[in-house]
Amino acid sequence: MRGIHSVVDDLRRDVFEQVARLAYEGGDLSRIDRLPYKIIPGEVAKYRDSVFRERAIVTERLRLACGLPLRSAAEYGPPSLGIEEANIPEKYYEPPLVNVISFACNACPVKEMRVSSNCQGCLSHPCQAVCPKKAISTDKNGRSVIDNALCIKCGKCVDQCPYDAISKIERPCAKACGVDAIGSDEYGRAVIDYEKCVSCGMCLVNCPFGAIADKSQIFQIIRAMKEETPVTAIVAPAFIGQFPGATPAKLRRAMRILGFADTLEVAVGADLCTIEEGNDFLEKVPAEQPFMGTSCCPAWSVMAKRMFPEHPEYISMSLTPMVLTAHLVKLKRPGTRIVFIGPCAAKKLEASRRSVRSDVDFVLTFEELNGMFRAKDIDFSTLEPEECDREFEDGTAAGRGFAVSGGVAAAVKDYISRVAPEKEVKMQCADGLRECRKMLLMAKAGKYDGYLLEGMACPGGCVAGAGTITPVEQSKRNVLNYSAQAPKKSSDESGFADMLREAEQ
């Protein structure tokens, strides 16, 4: 489903645009009460069974986009109820970050095998022959019938049917969740187990009914930019190609129009992270621990530490590129507020940690930023950069490559090969939390002793994050091309490590 533009995308982006317009215009914020009618006009439902239900869903999306709490269908109140609580420049995300709008959920089947009319009632019945639980019988017409109470959903019958008459039906959000955090309420609607959830957002972008949404800080960022304290944007390298026609120079110009004082590239922090993780690996593996996992993906990191509660240090303790970049900027420009802009929903969770709040004030996804561009009517095809707008030249090719699966491990291995060429670095990479879990189980069993393990929560890496706009494969190509254009190739060529040490002294 990822990469196919749909009406769900349009509705989500309309909400971000309207919230951004509301924040920029200011004044009487009760105007938000009219926005559901602007986004869903007329008297006839276009997407669901009722225009009132459509507006109710949009209402909750608007509130979440303002950072306000989700309400159930049983709670009364206009969209503007509590809106003043959002009209502040320093509002952190209040849990839960990812929310299921229950009355938008289709209550999809959790998981079951279904026999379609394609079944020909063949004599051999290979589906029955391969079923390990004898869950398949035949009706009076000789067609296969599956007893889902006995079925273990192994899929062997699906593979054996010569007519493709058997299919596995699975709730898309649950299928996309790599930590099995999606369950059901008493009405069969999806609910999230927040003890398991790591806020990767894969359920959000895989729900075909648009029933899952996360909170945003669009409102608070715009409010902050209206104050005297400067607000600096630090942008993940996966930005390239997300906004058609947006070169780094054009992006800097557009960000100033939005109200940002400056825009910097997070690849700088990725290079610092590479050096820290490389040095950690050289010091600790295998002397102090059997392997080391990378730290930059917060969803992977949280999941991995839950799986290794007795040894959380097996996952690198290095600060992430987001935090390192923000820390560097605040050392150079005390008093500035920092907005991390990237593809990742889980970064919102990371920035909410008390240990990170002093460095990162806000987090936006590319999709949310696009809503701000739309609110300011920015067209990159006609926008021209000014003399002060330059290309990003600070990050290396290795740092920019963090955005693609395998890029972190490759950067660390390259760094180690340059500073300690005698050291052999074996590495294993996994993307998608299910694959990451398999990799960790293998590591627990001792199969990856001496290895550097890279985990990415999103299939494909950061370029597949929940907040991206461009299809994953295209994003990957864009990032690899962008990385190849970097004047400096290896992370140890970056001069920011020395600068950070000097600033901290």
Secondary structure, 3 states (H helix, E strand, C coil): CCCCCCHHHHHHHHHHHHHHHHHHHCCCHHHHHHHHHHHCCCCCCCCCCCHHHHHHHHHHHHHHHCCCCCCCCCCCCCCCCCHHHCCCCCCCCCCCCEEECHHHCCCCCCEEEEECCCCCCCCCCHHHHHCCCCCEEECCCCCEEECCCCCCCCCHHHHHCCCCCEEEEECHHHHHCCCCCEEECCCCCEEECCCCCCCCCHHHHHCCCCCEEECCCHHHHHHHHCCCCCEEEEECHHHCCCCCCCCHHHHHHHHHHHCCCEEEECHHHHHHHHHHHHHHHHHHCCCCCCCEECCCCHHHHHHHHHHCCCCHHHECCCCCHHHHHHHHHHHHCCCCEEEEEECCCHHHHHHHCHHHHCCCCEEEEHHHHHHHHHHCCCCCCCCCCCCCCCCCCCCCHHHHHHHCCCHHHHHHHHHHHHHCCCCCCEEEEEECHHHHHHHHHHHHCCCCCCEEEEEECCCCCHHHCCCCCCCHHHHHHHHHHHHHCCCCCCHHHCCHHHHHHHHHC
